[in-house]
Amino acid sequence: MKLITAVIKPFRLDDVREALTEAGVNGVTVTEVKGYGRQKGHSEIYRGAEYVVELLPKIKLEVVVADTLCQAATDAILKAAYTGKIGDGKLFVMDLESVVRIRTGELGEDAI
């Protein structure tokens, strides 16, 4: 099993969710986060005063999938989150040792 974590632009969330559903992913955890990468934030002008926004709003998605579904899920995220502009985000894939469904006690892929 794999844990896929993606940090994307907030306005791409609906497209990514739809793409994951089409790829066969059953569930996703979404968190609103802030951060920066190479772009180091940006400057904005508010009421005539310039100020620097160092932490940009992002969306963090976490998806647990079976090994067989991992490539389809990552491809779906990459395609749907892509804008071609700086700040598109990052995608991380990690091995999961164990998953347990709390309600039923199911283990492994049955718990996904």
Rosetta blueprint (number, residue, H / E / L):
1 M L
2 K E
3 L E
4 I E
5 T E
6 A E
7 V E
8 I E
9 K L
10 P H
11 F H
12 R H
13 L H
14 D H
15 D H
16 V H
17 R H
18 E H
19 A H
20 L H
21 T H
22 E H
23 A H
24 G L
25 V L
26 N L
27 G L
28 V L
29 T E
30 V E
31 T E
32 E E
33 V E
34 K E
35 G E
36 Y L
37 G L
38 R L
39 Q L
40 K L
41 G L
42 H E
43 S E
44 E E
45 I E
46 Y E
47 R L
48 G L
49 A E
50 E E
51 Y E
52 V E
53 V E
54 E L
55 L L
56 L E
57 P E
58 K E
59 I E
60 K E
61 L E
62 E E
63 V E
64 V E
65 V E
66 A L
67 D H
68 T H
69 L H
70 C H
71 Q H
72 A H
73 A H
74 T H
75 D H
76 A H
77 I H
78 L H
79 K H
80 A H
81 A H
82 Y L
83 T L
84 G L
85 K L
86 I L
87 G L
88 D L
89 G E
90 K E
91 L E
92 F E
93 V E
94 M E
95 D E
96 L L
97 E L
98 S L
99 V L
100 V E
101 R L
102 I L
103 R L
104 T L
105 G L
106 E L
107 L E
108 G H
109 E H
110 D H
111 A H
112 I L
